[in-house]
Amino acid sequence: MARRLRMLGTTSDDNDCPTLYEDLDTGEILVQGERAEDEDVAQLRAVKPSEGFVVVPRELLVRFAPKE
């Protein structure tokens, strides 16, 4: 079943990415951003095959991430 998403905000001027979304049923946050480079992912710990990583500017999280 598809998630019901609400856009929380973006720091893009053309409604592209990076953007934060909230799942209206679970409260989980989805992040849209540029894919992390392989060299960066290689430094992360316990990466599962199903996981993906994106890079977002700090400003996006400061401005739009839930504060609760």
C-alpha contacts under 8 A as a table, 3 or more apart, distances in Angstrom:
res1	aa1	res2	aa2	distance
3	R	23	D	6.28
3	R	24	L	7.76
3	R	25	D	7.75
4	R	23	D	5.72
4	R	24	L	5.62
4	R	25	D	6.97
5	L	21	Y	6.09
5	L	22	E	5.51
5	L	23	D	4.74
5	L	24	L	5.84
6	R	21	Y	5.44
6	R	22	E	5.29
6	R	23	D	6.63
6	R	24	L	6.73
7	M	19	T	7.43
7	M	20	L	6.13
7	M	21	Y	4.38
7	M	22	E	6.48
8	L	19	T	7.52
8	L	20	L	5.40
8	L	21	Y	5.21
8	L	22	E	6.60
8	L	64	F	6.07
8	L	65	A	7.64
9	G	19	T	5.79
9	G	20	L	5.64
9	G	21	Y	7.37
9	G	60	L	7.58
9	G	63	R	7.97
9	G	64	F	5.67
10	T	15	N	7.01
10	T	16	D	7.99
10	T	17	C	6.78
10	T	18	P	5.88
10	T	19	T	4.31
10	T	20	L	6.49
10	T	60	L	6.45
10	T	64	F	7.73
11	T	17	C	7.47
11	T	18	P	6.37
11	T	19	T	6.94
11	T	59	E	7.51
11	T	60	L	5.86
12	S	15	N	5.60
12	S	16	D	5.93
12	S	17	C	5.79
12	S	18	P	6.30
12	S	19	T	7.61
13	D	16	D	7.58
16	D	19	T	7.42
17	C	32	Q	5.90
17	C	33	G	5.32
17	C	34	E	7.48
18	P	31	V	7.31
18	P	32	Q	5.25
18	P	33	G	4.45
18	P	34	E	7.34
18	P	56	V	6.00
18	P	57	P	7.71
18	P	60	L	7.42
19	T	31	V	6.03
19	T	32	Q	5.08
19	T	33	G	6.80
19	T	60	L	7.38
20	L	29	I	6.86
20	L	30	L	5.90
20	L	31	V	4.85
20	L	32	Q	6.34
20	L	60	L	7.72
20	L	64	F	7.17
20	L	65	A	7.40
21	Y	29	I	5.65
21	Y	30	L	5.05
21	Y	31	V	6.41
22	E	27	G	5.88
22	E	28	E	5.79
22	E	29	I	4.62
22	E	30	L	6.22
23	D	26	T	5.60
23	D	27	G	5.03
23	D	28	E	5.24
23	D	29	I	6.26
23	D	30	L	7.50
24	L	27	G	5.72
24	L	28	E	7.97
31	V	54	V	7.52
32	Q	54	V	7.08
33	G	54	V	5.13
33	G	55	V	5.70
33	G	56	V	5.84
34	E	54	V	5.30
34	E	55	V	5.61
34	E	56	V	7.43
35	R	52	G	7.77
35	R	53	F	6.00
35	R	54	V	4.43
35	R	55	V	6.37
36	A	40	D	6.42
36	A	41	V	6.63
36	A	53	F	5.54
36	A	54	V	4.96
36	A	55	V	5.73
37	E	40	D	5.34
37	E	41	V	6.42
38	D	41	V	5.03
38	D	42	A	6.07
39	E	42	A	5.23
39	E	43	Q	7.02
40	D	43	Q	5.50
40	D	44	L	7.19
41	V	44	L	5.33
41	V	53	F	7.49
44	L	47	V	6.72
47	V	51	E	6.65
48	K	51	E	5.42
56	V	60	L	6.89
56	V	61	L	7.96
57	P	60	L	5.62
57	P	61	L	7.29
58	R	61	L	5.42
58	R	62	V	6.22
59	E	62	V	5.05
59	E	63	R	5.95
60	L	63	R	5.38
60	L	64	F	5.92
60	L	65	A	7.43
61	L	64	F	5.41
61	L	65	A	4.85
62	V	65	A	6.23
